[in-house]
Amino acid sequence: MIDALNSFLAVASSNSFSQVAKSQSVAVSSVTRKIDWLEAEIGTRLFHRSSRRVMLTDAGEQFLPRARNILAELAQAKHALASINADPRGLLTVTAPTIFGRRHLAPAVASFLERYPMIEVDLHVSDTLVDLAEQRVDVAIRIGVLIDSDLVATRLATLRPLVCASPAYLARQGRPATPQELTAHDCITVATPALAGPAWRFAGINRGVALPVRGKLRTDDKDCALQAALAGIGIAHLASWVASEDIVAGRLVSLFPDSQAADPKSLPAIHAVRMPGRSYEAKARLFIAHLRDVIGETPYWDVALERMRAPVPTRKARAGA
């Protein structure tokens, strides 16, 4: 088929079987057989032939652009398949929510570029939900419930909720001993109720319904809530990927580290999503696999919290070992 299509395009361009045969260093009968086969396959004549000249039929005129497209698409497909086995290269466009992009994605992109030096990355951080097809985005980080059913999603981490406050706030207002006591404290809440999700809900408490916490500050921005908690304005309910660094550093205190969410299935997750069947798919897969390696089976931010909580061996225990 490919040889026949190439011969058809060559004859259509030169209007001569003999010229095509000469350029291909074959007999005229070889070119003729290919055109005859193609006409039989399609079921119509493509050329008017005479002893003086060769010209396209009406059907041949209509088939000409389609033949060109078939060969062009085949060439693109071969190039795409060859690139899978070649060194990854080219541009990759990635988007992520602002605080996650700055805190966790930027370092992962840096190590990805070091690993694949022929790839370039356009990194966009924004809390606006991006249409991957319209904005030509290769990979997007989504936190929460996925709403785009046509996207291929890879789960990167389940979110672990934490209730935390600064040492200064706890010194001033006291430390709540149980989640129920949060109702007597200044809590940093979500300004838009629809975005509250599982916040302030705990297993076995208030029948799984969110506690009626209140406070002086309401915000829809995670970074604003974090900064407010660090400033001692109130108690915040944040995911571990947001607060773990400050908890490990002692700038925040996790108040109920052993508490569980009222409904673990309701917890949001972090996903990497991509459009299927695109030319950049191989690079997108590489990047998502790299993210999974960087984050780890247990997210590294949760590993840091667990290490902080692990008991320090006593001198006697170390001696016995």
Secondary structure, DSSP 8 states (H G I E B T S, - for coil): -HHHHHHHHHHHHHS-HHHHHHHHTS-HHHHHHHHHHHHHHHTS--EEE-SS-EEE-HHHHHHHHHHHHHHHHHHHHHHHHHHHHS---EEEEEEE-HHHIIIIIHHHHHHHHHH-TTEEEEEEE-SS---HHHHT-SEEEEES----TTSEEEEEEE--EEEEE-HHHHHHH---SSGGGGGGSBEEB-SSGGG-TTTT--TTSGGGS----B-S-B-S-HHHHHHHHHTTS-EEEEEHHHHHHHHHTTSSEES-TT---S-GGG--EEEEEE-TT-TTHHHHHHHHHHHHHHHTTTTHHHHHHHHHHS----HHHHHH-
